[in-house]
């Protein structure tokens, strides 16, 4: 089978590594890829939203399956583009339809979906510039901290949480009136703050059947002790010690099954992954958000724990044969830490040489923001590398990743130093 992976981050490198191990693989391509993915297959210089170029390449390279990594092309309708073209419709596209991608593409749509199908979530209302005074009145009815979410895609940065009412109102006006996050914040969802601890549950589905993959917890804030600005993710761990079997069964009953039933009821075609961002509130799961793809850096701890042939799993999902999948999961803990460019998630420099990648022994280094140039590997993004290690527990896994990070160097390298510490009080 010839496979094309779309994307250029750590998630796509993790997919590429898993796919490259498949007995069913003939040729693997990654578009556009990075300095890590080219060690698993062939990078192709095509951007993820250039559907026509992707189509032409897919026909030329006789691609049988496309795995869509990031959300942008899904929200923009790449799956529909392939399914409605006679010459492309037989290519298996792992990623939902445009209608399915609205679960991530519109916070208002996803919250309405949850409400309709009685999926536990925070109470909310959606506002635009036409009713900003009503938005302020709704804020007054809530207790701090206040949560503002841009309705559309904002590269993981469209969520604002603030304790101060006046500052929140100012932020709300920045988002709606001055389009702080572009058209994504033309509408803003205001919701009650849920107090608890976050985790993510990942589901693979064909819209009828589903498979729950290993859960993970990521760390979004740039600074230690969850301080500072939100990022795309500074690290992750799987399994999550407080997500025991009973909790996951509750997630399945109250969230996963109603979500799949909702997709069926709405006649929304869905072949791919659903990332369910959850808050554990005193042992009860509440949905914070849906994403229509795998997370990053969570993929870098989830896929290394799955022993199955990934292509085989995806083919069975496509063929409605998920009952034939027996998921084999490594019981060890996987822990990843992100090495990022100094200044991220704000302004940062690119193009620094990365030294020490050849010295790695007990970890997997997934490339995120990198590019190959003249036999060197250069930084090419805010999040540069994800270092993943397996260990008998959280402590051992993170210790290995931190040890590996000391062998890798680039100018202005930064990482959090406290990852996993918050979970040591739990036993699993």
N, C-alpha and C positions, 0 to 999 in steps of 0.2 A: 504494500500500500504506500502511495506517495502522499505525504502529509505536509501541509503548510500551516505554520503557526504565525498569527498576526500579533505584533507587539515588539517592544524593545526593552522591557524591564526585567526585574528579578523573577517575577511570576512567569514570564515567557521562557526564561532560562530554565526554570524548574520544570516547566512543561516539556521543553526541548530535551532535557536530560532524561526524564521519564520515558518519553516517546522513543528516544534513541535506543533504549534498552529493549524495545518490543521485538518479539520474534516475527511480528506481522509487518514490520517496517521495511520498505524498499528504499525510498529516498525522503529526506527531511529537509524542508526549507523554512527559514524564518524571515519575516519581512516586518520592519527593517532589521531587527535583531541588534546584537551588541557584540562586544569582544568575547563574551562567554558563550553565546549561542552558536558562534561559528565553530566552536569546538565540538558541537553536537550534530551540526548539519551545515547547510549552505545558507549564508545570509543573502537576502535579495533586497536591493535598494528601492523598495516601494513603501510608501506611507500607508498607514492603516485605513485612511479615509478615501484613498484613491481607488474606488471600487472598480472602475473600468480597467486600470492597470493590473489590479489583482485578478480580475476576470481573465484578461489576456494571458497573464502568466500561468494561471491555473489550467487553462486550456493547453498552452504550450508544454507545460511540465507534466501534463496528465495527472493533475492532483485529484485524489480520491476523497480527502478529508481536509477541512479547514478548521482549526481551533482558534477561536477569536479570544484574545487575551483581554484587552482593555474594553471599557464601556462605550467609548465614543462611537466606534463603528457600529456597535449594536444598536445604540439609541438612534443612530443615523440610518439604520435599516439595511445593513449589509446582508442579513439572512434573507430578507424579502427580495433584495436585488438578485440574489442567486436563485431563489426558488421560482421567480417569475420569468427567468430567462430559459428558453428551451435548451440551449446549449450548455447551461450550467446546473440545471435542476437536479442532476444525479449526483452532484458533489455533496457529501455530507458536511453540513456546516454546524459545528458545535457552538451554539449561541442562539438565544431566543429571537423570535420575530421582533419587529419594531414595537408591536403592541405589548409583548412580554417585557421588553427592555424599559418600558415606561415605569415598571416597578422601581427602577433606579433613576430613570430620566426625569421623573416628576415626583417630588415629595408629596405634593397634593394628591396625585393619583394614588400613590402607594398608601397614604393614610386613609383615603376614602375606601380603598380596597380592603384594608385591615378592618375598618369599621363595619363595612358591609358583611364581611365573613367572620365577624366576631373574634378577630385575632387580637389578643391582648397587646395594647400599646398605650402610650401617654395620650391624654386628652389634648386636643389641638384645635386651631382654626387657621384658615389661610387668608392672607390679605394682599392687596395691591395698592398702588398710589391712589386709587379711587376711594378707598375706605381706610385711610391711614389713621384717622381719629378713632375709628372703631378698634383698630389694632392696639392703639394706646390704651383704650378702655379695657380691652381683653387682658393686656399686660398687667393692669392694675388689679385684676381679679386673681392673678396668680401670685404664689409666694416665690421669692428669689431662691436660688438663681434662676434667671430667665434664659430660655432657649430659643434662638432664632435660626431657622434653616432656609437657605436659598432653595427655591422650588426645583431649579434645574441643576445640571452638572456644573460643579465648581472645583474640579480636580481635588476633591477631598478637603477643601478649605472653606466650604460654604456654611459652616456651622459656627455660631457664636454663642458662648455661654457667659453670662455676666451677672454679678450679684447686685450691681448698682442700677436702680431703675432709670435715672436720667441718662446714664451712659448707654443703657440698652435702647432707650428711645432714640438717642442720637445715632446709634449703630443701625437701628431699624430704618431711619431716614436715609442714611448712607446707602443701605442695601437697596431700598425701593426707589427713592427719588434720584439718587446719584448712580445707581446701578453699580455698586461696589464690585459685584461679581458678574458684571455684564448682564445680559438678558436672563441669566440664571436666577438673578434676584429681583426680577420684575415682579414676581410673586414671592412672598415669604410665608413660611409656615411657622407659627408660634405655638410652642407646646409646653406642657408642664414638665418640670424637671423630675426625672426619676433618680432616686438615690439607691445605688447598689454597685455591683461590680460587673464589668462588661465581659462578654465573650462572643465568639462568632461560631455559628453552626453552618456547615456547608452541605448542600443537597445537590445531587445529580439527578436530573429528571428528564423524561420525554413528554411530560405534560399529563401522563396517566400513571406511570409507575415512578418510584423514586428510590434513591439510595442515600442514606445519611453517611457522610464521610466523617473522618476525625475532626473534632472541634478544635478551635485555637483561640488564643487571646493575643491581641496585639497592643502595642504601646504607642499612642498617637502623639503625645506631647514631646516637644524637642528637649526639654530639660528633665533632670533627675527629679524623682518624687512627683512626676506628672505635672511639671510646671512649664510655663512658657507657651509658645504658639503651637497650634495643631499642625501636624505634618501628615504625609501620606503613610506614615508608620515607621517607628524607630526600632522595632523588634517584635518578635512573636514567640509563642510557645504552644506546644501540643503534646499530650493531652492537657486539659485544664483541670486541676485537682478538685475544684468545687463542683464541676459538672459530672456528677456521678451518674450511674445508670438510671436511677429514678428521675433525676432532673432531665436527662436527655429523653426519656420516655414521655415526660410532661411536655417537652418541646415538640416532640413528634405529634402528640395527641392534640395539643392546643394551637400549634402554629404550622407545622409542616403539612399535616393532612388537610387542614382548612385552606392552606395556601394552594395546594395542588387541586383541591376541589373547586376553589375559586377560579383558577385558571381554566378548568374544564367548563365551569358554568358560564364564563365570559367568552368561551370559544377562542382562547388565546393560545396559538401554537407556541410550544416551549420545548426546545431541545438544548439542554445545557445545564449550567450551574446556577443555583440560587444561593447567594451569600446572605445569611440572616444575621444581622447585627443585633445582639440581645443584651438586655440588662437583667441580671439576676437580682431581683428585689425580694429579699428574705425567702429565697428558695423558689420564687415564682418567676417564670420567664416573661419578659415584655419585649416586643420588637421595637428597636430604635430605628432600624432602616433595613430595606432590602437592597442588595446589589445584584445585578444580572450576570455576574461573572465571578470568578474566584478572586480572593483578596490578595493584596500585596502589602506586607511580606508574609501573610498567612500561608500562601501557597508553598512557600519555601520551608514550612514545617509540616504541612499536611501531606504533600506528595511524597517526601522522603520516607514517610511512615507506611505508605501503601505498597504492599508487595506484589499486587496483581499487575498483569500486563495492561497498561493504560489504554492502548488502542483497542484491545479486546473488550474492555469495559465500555468504551465509547461506542463500539460497533453494536454490542448487545443492547445498549441504551437506545440507539437509533432503530434497531430492529424490533423494539418492544419485547425484548427478551431479558429484562432485568432480573426476572426470577431465576435466571441461570447464573447470576453473578454471586459468587461467594467471596465477600470482601475479606482480604487477609491484611491485618494491620499490625505493624511492629509495636509491641507493648512499650518499647523504650520512649523516653521523652526526647522530642526534637526542640531545640532552642536556636533562634536566630537573632543576631544583632546587626543593625544597619550601620555601616560606615558612611557618613555623609560629608558633603562639602561644607566647610566653614561658612557661616552666614545663612545656610538653609534653615527654615523655609523661605527666607527673604533673599536678598541678593547674594550671589556666590559666583566664584570664578570657575571656569572649566578649562580642560586641556592640560592638567598636571599629570605627569607620569606616575603610574602606580608600580611600586617596587615590592617584591617579595612573594608574588603569587605562586612562584615555582616551589616555595618552601612549605606548602600546606600538606599536612599528613592526616590529621584526625578530624577534619571538618570538610564540608562542601562549601565552596565559595561561589555563590550565585551572583552574576554580574547584573547590575541594574542600570546605572548611568555610566556606561563605559563605551569606548570605541577603540578599535585596533588601528594603529597607524605606524607604518615602517617598523614592523615587528615589536612595537611597544604597545602597551595598554594605557590609554589616557582616560582621565575623568571626563564625563560628558553629561553630568546631571547633578541634581541636588542629592539624591540618594544614589550612592555609588556602588556599594557591594553589600550583599547579605551573607553573613557567615553563619552556616547552620551546622550544628553538631548533635549527635545522638548520645544519650547517656542514660544511666539507670534511673536518674531522677532529675528534677529541675536544676538542682545545684550543680551536679556533674556536667549536665549538658551545657549550661551557660558558662561554667568554668572553662570547658574546652573551647567554646566560641571566643571567649575573652582572651584566652591564651593564644589562639590563632590570630586574633586581631593585632597582637603585639608584633607579629612578623610581617604585617602589611603596612606600607607607608606611602602617603602622598601628602602634598602640601595642604595645610589647613584641615587635615582629617579630624573628624569629630564623631563621637559616639556617646550614647548614654552609658552610665556606669552602674546603674541600679536595677537592670532588667531581671525580672524573676523574683526579686526580693519580697515583693508584696504577696507572693503565693506560697512562701515557705511555711506559713502558719497553717496551711491546709494539708490534709493527708489524703492521698488517693491510693 
